[in-house]
Amino acid sequence: MDTIETDRPDPSPSPRGAATTTRGTPGVDVPDARGRTGLDQAGRDLHGNDDVVVRDVELLAAGWHVLRRTTFDYRDSRGRWSVQQRETYDRGNGATILLFDPVRRTVLLTRQFRFPVYVNGHPDGRLVETAAGLLDEDDPVTAVRREVAEELGVVVGDVEHVFDLWMSPGSVTERVHFYAAPYGPGDRTGAGGGLEDEGEDIDVLELDFDDALRQVGDGRIADAKTVVLLQWAALSGPFRAGPRA
């Protein structure tokens, strides 16, 4: 975090588009490899918080996803203004879903190799997760149905919206939409496994729900979205003791 205290900041932000970018910067004023421009504009029009005045947005990287550095004035709870900078990683928003069989008390999960967790201490990088994916151009329900079909080989019926959460709000902009839906043995109409042309190599795991909770306790299930949905299922979802609220 970079913070510089100031006494009397000019309340007017920099003019829209008046950044320290060079003419011809991919992703800014000429298309990047994905055909995008204006990637340095995110956040310049924010006006919901009078204690934050955005000054500048710099595009640091635009490979598949987007890394930005934003400079802004911030007024703290004691009325003091400072100039701060934050780097934000924008990978779009996502959706995830817990499939559960209320009769057999099972859940349907995935297991796949995740290099970021492998390089940060996971024994083999093969993480057990709920089916999930980025929204891309779809709405959350359409996206989560797509991911279930691709990863688990299941076409689900009605889905229940559970909640929307920011999973890493200190640096990642992604908001994840959480869902749950019942399934039965006859609903698995495809092999699942993900899309080979996208490099996906996904195992489909059907676990007893109580065993899944034990795996949360001993660390075998360590993916945040999966832990959250399993605990929701136990506390207020389909496997809650007694009638549901």
TACORHU-V737063 format. One record per backbone hydrogen bond with DSSP energy under -0.5 kcal/mol. CO is the residue of the C=O (numbers start at 1). NH is the residue of the N-H. E is the energy in kcal/mol with one decimal. If there is no record, write none. Layout:
CO|NH|E  CO|NH|E
This chain:
1|3|-0.5  2|85|-1.7  4|83|-4.2  6|81|-0.5  11|13|-0.5  15|18|-2.9  17|19|-1.8  19|21|-1.1  22|25|-1.0  24|26|-0.5  25|28|-2.2  25|29|-1.4  25|30|-1.4  27|39|-3.0  28|38|-2.4  30|27|-2.7  32|35|-2.2  36|27|-0.6  36|32|-1.4  38|41|-1.7  41|44|-2.0  43|46|-1.4  49|52|-1.8  51|75|-2.3  53|73|-2.7  56|71|-2.7  58|60|-0.7  58|69|-2.4  61|67|-2.7  65|63|-0.9  66|90|-3.5  67|60|-2.4  67|61|-1.7  68|88|-2.2  69|58|-2.9  70|86|-2.0  71|55|-3.2  71|56|-1.8  72|84|-3.2  73|53|-2.1  74|76|-0.6  74|82|-1.8  76|79|-2.0  80|76|-2.5  81|6|-2.0  82|74|-3.0  82|84|-0.5  83|4|-3.0  84|72|-2.7  85|2|-0.9  86|70|-2.9  88|68|-2.4  88|90|-0.6  89|91|-0.7  89|173|-2.1  90|66|-2.4  93|135|-2.9  94|177|-2.4  95|133|-2.0  96|179|-1.9  97|99|-0.6  97|131|-0.7  98|181|-2.2  99|108|-2.0  100|102|-0.7  100|183|-1.8  101|105|-1.4  101|106|-1.3  105|209|-2.9  106|101|-2.9  107|109|-0.6  107|207|-2.5  108|99|-0.7  109|205|-3.0  110|129|-2.5  111|203|-2.8  112|127|-2.4  114|117|-0.5  114|118|-1.8  115|119|-2.7  117|122|-2.7  118|121|-1.0  125|114|-3.3  125|127|-1.0  127|112|-1.8  127|129|-0.5  128|223|-0.5  129|110|-3.5  131|97|-1.9  133|95|-2.4  135|138|-2.4  139|143|-2.6  140|144|-2.5  141|145|-2.1  142|146|-2.1  143|147|-2.3  144|148|-2.0  145|149|-2.1  146|150|-2.3  147|151|-3.1  148|152|-2.1  148|153|-0.9  148|154|-1.3  149|153|-0.7  150|194|-2.6  151|193|-2.5  153|189|-1.0  153|190|-2.3  154|156|-0.7  159|161|-0.5  160|180|-1.8  163|178|-3.0  165|167|-0.6  165|176|-3.3  168|171|-1.6  168|172|-2.5  171|89|-3.0  174|167|-0.8  175|94|-1.9  176|165|-2.5  176|178|-0.5  177|96|-2.6  178|162|-2.8  178|163|-0.7  179|98|-2.0  180|160|-3.4  181|100|-2.0  184|187|-2.0  185|188|-1.1  187|155|-1.0  187|189|-1.6  193|202|-2.0  194|196|-0.6  195|198|-1.3  195|200|-2.2  196|199|-1.9  203|111|-1.7  203|205|-0.5  205|109|-3.4  205|207|-0.6  207|107|-2.5  208|212|-2.4  209|213|-2.1  210|214|-1.9  211|215|-2.1  212|216|-1.5  213|217|-2.0  214|218|-2.0  215|219|-0.6  215|220|-1.0  215|221|-2.2  216|219|-0.7  220|222|-0.7  223|227|-2.5  224|228|-2.6  225|229|-2.0  226|230|-2.5  227|231|-2.5  228|232|-2.3  229|233|-2.3  230|234|-1.6  231|235|-2.4  232|236|-2.8  232|237|-1.7  233|239|-1.7  237|240|-1.6
